[in-house]
């Protein structure tokens, strides 16, 4: 069964399939990196609270698989309004994945999935 990569940018949702977890993470990286300036956000105020660009999620990429009913991998990456990327594992209860020195968010995602035995 293939892995599913879901990209959400505002109301637009696209889904793609990949045969392996490595291919799915590569596809996720390609899709989110290609957003460029479309992922930038300005500070916004809701009621009396101000949210800076780094607090806003401009785009989200999710991957799950290999099965559809009970996928063993549920992970992804958020592109923040300032252009930074944060990787996470989980779906309902998200666990942020800290990047090590010299490591991108996607490298950290690969590392964490391989440590968990998902690769």
N, C-alpha and C positions, 0 to 999 in steps of 0.2 A: 504494500500500500504506500502511496506517495505521501509526502509532507505537504501541508497547505500553508502558503504564505499569504497573509491578508494585510493589505496596506490601506490605512484610513487617513485621508487628508480632507478635513472638513466633512462635508456630506458625501464625498466621493469614496467608494470602497471598491478595491480591485482584489481579485483572488487569483493566485497562480499556484501551480503544483511543481514539486521538485522530487526527484527519485531518492535522494539521500539528504541527511541532515546538513552535511557540508554544502551541498548545492543549495539547500534552502537558506542557509545563513548567507551564502554568497549572493543569492537573489535578493534577500532582505537588505543587505548592504548596498547593492547596486541601486535598488529602488529608492531607498531613503537618502542615499548620497546624491542622487540626481535631482532632488527637490531644490537645492540651492536657495535662492532668495525667496522662493514660495513659502518656505518654512519660517520666515522671519515674522515676528509679532512686535507690536508696540505695547507699552504699558497700558493697562486698562483698569478702570475703577468700577467696582460693583458695590453699590450702596456707599459705604464709607471705607471700604478696604481696597487698596491698590495692589494689583498683581503685576509684577515685572515680567519681562519676556522669559526669564529663566524659570518662572513658576508656571508657565503655560505650555501645554502640549500642543504643538502645531501639527504633528503627524505621528501616527503610531503604526508600527509594523509588528505583526504577530505571526508566530509560526507554531504549528501543532502537527502532531502525527506520531507514528505512521498510521495508526488506525483512526477511524472517524468517531467511533463510539466512546472509546476510552484511550485517548492519546497518551503516550508516555512522555512526550515532550510538549510543554506549553511554556513558551518563552517569547521574547521579542525585544523591541527597542523603541523608545520614545524620542522624537526629535523635539527639543524645546524651542521656544520662541526666539532664543538668542543663537540658535544654530547648533547647540551642543546636543550630544546623543547620550542617552542612558539606557543600558541594557537591564533586563529583568527576567526572572523566572517566575512561573506561576500564572494564574489567570485571575481568580477572584482575590486571593491573597498574594500580592506581588512582593517578591524579594529582589531588591535592587542588587545588581552585580557590580562590585567595585572594580574599576580598572586599575591594573598595576602600572608602574612607571613605564612609559613608552608603549603602552598597549591601548588599542582603540576599543571602543565599546563592543564592536563585533568580535574582536579577538578575545575579549573577556567573556563574551557569550559562548564562543567556541570552547574556551578553557573550562568554563563552568559546566557545560553540557558533557564534556569528556570526563570531568571529575565525577559526575553523577552516573557515568556509564551509559550515557545516551547516544554516544557516537558510534 
